[in-house]
Amino acid sequence: DVHVRWLRLKIEKNPAQPTLLGTVRGVGYRINL
């Protein structure tokens, strides 16, 4: 979770509202290109 937060801080314009790196419940994470 900490590593995903760091990634969001680096790649997202607004890390509070992530659009590029999404969470898929029960599965993990997904990159939205």
C-alpha distance matrix in Angstrom:
0.0 3.8 5.5 5.2 6.3 8.8 9.9 10.6 12.5 14.5 15.4 15.6 18.8 17.4 13.6 14.3 15.8 13.9 16.5 15.7 12.2 12.2 10.5 13.0 13.3 13.9 13.5 10.2 10.2 13.5 15.0 17.9 20.7
3.8 0.0 3.8 5.5 5.1 6.4 8.8 9.9 10.7 12.7 14.5 15.1 18.0 16.8 13.1 14.2 16.4 14.7 17.6 16.6 13.5 14.4 13.5 16.4 16.9 17.7 17.1 13.6 13.0 15.9 16.7 19.4 21.8
5.5 3.8 0.0 3.8 5.4 5.1 6.3 8.7 9.9 10.8 12.4 13.8 17.1 16.6 13.1 15.2 16.8 14.4 16.6 14.9 11.9 13.5 13.2 16.0 17.3 18.0 16.6 12.9 11.7 14.1 14.4 17.5 19.4
5.2 5.5 3.8 0.0 3.8 5.4 5.0 6.2 8.6 9.9 10.5 11.2 14.7 14.1 10.6 12.5 13.5 10.9 13.0 11.5 8.3 9.8 9.8 12.9 14.5 15.8 14.3 10.6 8.7 10.9 11.3 14.1 16.4
6.3 5.1 5.4 3.8 0.0 3.8 5.4 5.1 6.2 8.7 10.1 10.1 13.0 11.8 8.1 9.9 11.8 10.0 13.0 12.3 9.7 11.2 11.4 14.9 16.2 18.0 17.1 13.5 11.6 13.6 13.6 15.8 18.0
8.8 6.4 5.1 5.4 3.8 0.0 3.8 5.4 5.1 6.4 8.8 10.0 12.9 12.6 9.5 12.1 14.1 12.1 14.6 13.2 11.3 13.6 14.4 17.9 19.5 21.0 19.7 15.9 13.8 15.3 14.6 16.9 18.4
9.9 8.8 6.3 5.0 5.4 3.8 0.0 3.8 5.4 5.2 6.1 8.0 11.4 11.9 9.2 12.4 13.3 10.6 12.2 10.1 8.4 11.4 12.9 16.1 18.4 20.1 18.2 14.5 11.7 12.5 11.2 13.6 14.8
10.6 9.9 8.7 6.2 5.1 5.4 3.8 0.0 3.8 5.4 5.3 5.2 8.6 8.4 5.5 8.7 9.6 7.1 9.3 8.2 6.9 9.6 11.5 15.1 17.3 19.6 18.2 14.6 11.6 12.1 10.9 12.4 13.9
12.5 10.7 9.9 8.6 6.2 5.1 5.4 3.8 0.0 3.8 5.9 6.0 8.0 8.0 5.6 9.0 10.8 9.4 11.9 11.2 10.6 13.2 15.0 18.7 20.7 23.0 21.8 18.1 15.3 15.9 14.5 15.7 16.8
14.5 12.7 10.8 9.9 8.7 6.4 5.2 5.4 3.8 0.0 3.8 6.1 8.4 9.9 8.5 12.2 13.4 11.3 12.8 11.1 11.0 14.4 16.6 20.1 22.5 24.6 22.9 19.2 16.1 16.1 13.9 15.3 15.6
15.4 14.5 12.4 10.5 10.1 8.8 6.1 5.3 5.9 3.8 0.0 3.8 6.7 8.9 8.2 12.0 11.9 9.4 9.9 7.8 8.6 12.2 15.0 18.3 21.2 23.4 21.5 18.0 14.5 13.8 11.1 11.9 11.9
15.6 15.1 13.8 11.2 10.1 10.0 8.0 5.2 6.0 6.1 3.8 0.0 3.8 5.3 5.3 8.8 8.4 6.4 7.3 6.7 8.0 10.9 13.9 17.3 20.0 22.7 21.3 18.0 14.6 13.8 11.5 11.4 12.0
18.8 18.0 17.1 14.7 13.0 12.9 11.4 8.6 8.0 8.4 6.7 3.8 0.0 3.8 6.3 9.0 8.6 8.1 8.8 9.3 11.4 13.8 16.8 20.2 22.8 25.8 24.5 21.4 18.0 17.0 14.6 13.9 14.0
17.4 16.8 16.6 14.1 11.8 12.6 11.9 8.4 8.0 9.9 8.9 5.3 3.8 0.0 3.8 5.5 5.6 6.5 8.4 10.1 11.4 12.9 15.5 19.0 21.0 24.2 23.5 20.5 17.5 17.0 15.4 14.7 15.7
13.6 13.1 13.1 10.6 8.1 9.5 9.2 5.5 5.6 8.5 8.2 5.3 6.3 3.8 0.0 3.8 5.4 5.2 8.4 9.5 9.5 10.9 12.9 16.6 18.4 21.4 20.8 17.6 14.8 15.1 14.0 14.2 15.8
14.3 14.2 15.2 12.5 9.9 12.1 12.4 8.7 9.0 12.2 12.0 8.8 9.0 5.5 3.8 0.0 3.8 6.0 9.5 11.7 11.4 11.6 12.9 16.5 17.7 20.9 20.9 18.2 15.8 16.4 16.0 15.9 18.0
15.8 16.4 16.8 13.5 11.8 14.1 13.3 9.6 10.8 13.4 11.9 8.4 8.6 5.6 5.4 3.8 0.0 3.8 6.5 9.5 9.9 9.7 11.6 14.9 16.5 20.0 19.8 17.4 14.8 14.6 14.1 13.2 15.4
13.9 14.7 14.4 10.9 10.0 12.1 10.6 7.1 9.4 11.3 9.4 6.4 8.1 6.5 5.2 6.0 3.8 0.0 3.8 6.0 6.1 6.6 9.2 12.6 14.8 18.1 17.3 14.6 11.6 11.2 10.4 9.9 12.2
16.5 17.6 16.6 13.0 13.0 14.6 12.2 9.3 11.9 12.8 9.9 7.3 8.8 8.4 8.4 9.5 6.5 3.8 0.0 3.8 5.8 6.4 9.9 12.5 15.4 18.6 17.4 15.1 11.7 10.1 8.6 7.0 9.0
15.7 16.6 14.9 11.5 12.3 13.2 10.1 8.2 11.2 11.1 7.8 6.7 9.3 10.1 9.5 11.7 9.5 6.0 3.8 0.0 3.8 6.3 10.0 12.5 15.8 18.5 16.6 14.0 10.3 8.2 5.6 4.8 6.4
12.2 13.5 11.9 8.3 9.7 11.3 8.4 6.9 10.6 11.0 8.6 8.0 11.4 11.4 9.5 11.4 9.9 6.1 5.8 3.8 0.0 3.8 6.9 9.8 13.0 15.4 13.5 10.5 6.8 5.8 4.7 6.1 8.8
12.2 14.4 13.5 9.8 11.2 13.6 11.4 9.6 13.2 14.4 12.2 10.9 13.8 12.9 10.9 11.6 9.7 6.6 6.4 6.3 3.8 0.0 3.8 6.5 9.6 12.5 11.1 8.7 5.6 5.1 6.2 7.0 10.5
10.5 13.5 13.2 9.8 11.4 14.4 12.9 11.5 15.0 16.6 15.0 13.9 16.8 15.5 12.9 12.9 11.6 9.2 9.9 10.0 6.9 3.8 0.0 3.8 6.1 9.0 8.2 6.1 4.5 6.2 8.9 10.2 13.9
13.0 16.4 16.0 12.9 14.9 17.9 16.1 15.1 18.7 20.1 18.3 17.3 20.2 19.0 16.6 16.5 14.9 12.6 12.5 12.5 9.8 6.5 3.8 0.0 3.8 6.3 5.5 5.2 5.4 6.6 10.1 11.3 15.1
13.3 16.9 17.3 14.5 16.2 19.5 18.4 17.3 20.7 22.5 21.2 20.0 22.8 21.0 18.4 17.7 16.5 14.8 15.4 15.8 13.0 9.6 6.1 3.8 0.0 3.8 5.5 6.5 8.2 10.3 13.8 15.0 18.8
13.9 17.7 18.0 15.8 18.0 21.0 20.1 19.6 23.0 24.6 23.4 22.7 25.8 24.2 21.4 20.9 20.0 18.1 18.6 18.5 15.4 12.5 9.0 6.3 3.8 0.0 3.8 6.3 9.4 11.9 15.6 17.4 21.0
13.5 17.1 16.6 14.3 17.1 19.7 18.2 18.2 21.8 22.9 21.5 21.3 24.5 23.5 20.8 20.9 19.8 17.3 17.4 16.6 13.5 11.1 8.2 5.5 5.5 3.8 0.0 3.8 7.0 9.1 12.9 15.0 18.4
10.2 13.6 12.9 10.6 13.5 15.9 14.5 14.6 18.1 19.2 18.0 18.0 21.4 20.5 17.6 18.2 17.4 14.6 15.1 14.0 10.5 8.7 6.1 5.2 6.5 6.3 3.8 0.0 3.8 7.0 10.5 13.2 16.5
10.2 13.0 11.7 8.7 11.6 13.8 11.7 11.6 15.3 16.1 14.5 14.6 18.0 17.5 14.8 15.8 14.8 11.6 11.7 10.3 6.8 5.6 4.5 5.4 8.2 9.4 7.0 3.8 0.0 3.8 6.9 9.7 13.0
13.5 15.9 14.1 10.9 13.6 15.3 12.5 12.1 15.9 16.1 13.8 13.8 17.0 17.0 15.1 16.4 14.6 11.2 10.1 8.2 5.8 5.1 6.2 6.6 10.3 11.9 9.1 7.0 3.8 0.0 3.8 6.3 9.5
15.0 16.7 14.4 11.3 13.6 14.6 11.2 10.9 14.5 13.9 11.1 11.5 14.6 15.4 14.0 16.0 14.1 10.4 8.6 5.6 4.7 6.2 8.9 10.1 13.8 15.6 12.9 10.5 6.9 3.8 0.0 3.8 6.2
17.9 19.4 17.5 14.1 15.8 16.9 13.6 12.4 15.7 15.3 11.9 11.4 13.9 14.7 14.2 15.9 13.2 9.9 7.0 4.8 6.1 7.0 10.2 11.3 15.0 17.4 15.0 13.2 9.7 6.3 3.8 0.0 3.8
20.7 21.8 19.4 16.4 18.0 18.4 14.8 13.9 16.8 15.6 11.9 12.0 14.0 15.7 15.8 18.0 15.4 12.2 9.0 6.4 8.8 10.5 13.9 15.1 18.8 21.0 18.4 16.5 13.0 9.5 6.2 3.8 0.0
